[in-house]
């Protein structure tokens, strides 16, 4: 049976005061999409509000863009998912085998407190679905409870965009909290690559997380392994 995966993206296009344009990070959507597409999976792109997914323009320009991103944006069928994404409110945990939270700084504006995303991830966790993220996608875990009533990440080995990477990116004053620190507070056993920006993936049973954009393909491949186990 064909595996079904839902990629969840931010709908937030600006953060901070004064507002700084942001959105989803293109590579963090495109790389996993292509990995799962090559495996014959059915991939649905969703976002908090639905409709057009705002892309961080920095992720569409050198040196951060790549041929894979450019080809995706020129792929009418694939790009349609970004233009007309499904609202998270319309996504049901039972309809998918795995969920993937793409990053980008826009997630700090809507992932942590969106009731529909929280409810979806709690239902997915209760049903034993694979839940994954890369970079700031882990913002979506902040207020999610596991089946035991504790924070979803409590006692789990995981990773995300690190505090050091946040400072290095110069965005530390724009975000409401440092994600690594927040997840540690919630009981996560945090892991990170030795070097900034190096790819790093952690799998703890059905929770699969990647540290930064460079980890996008590796996270997707690890999800394939978990689904195939």
Order of alpha helices (4+ residues) and beta strands (2+ residues): beta-beta-beta-alpha-beta-alpha-alpha-beta-beta-alpha-alpha-beta-beta-alpha-alpha-beta-beta-beta-alpha
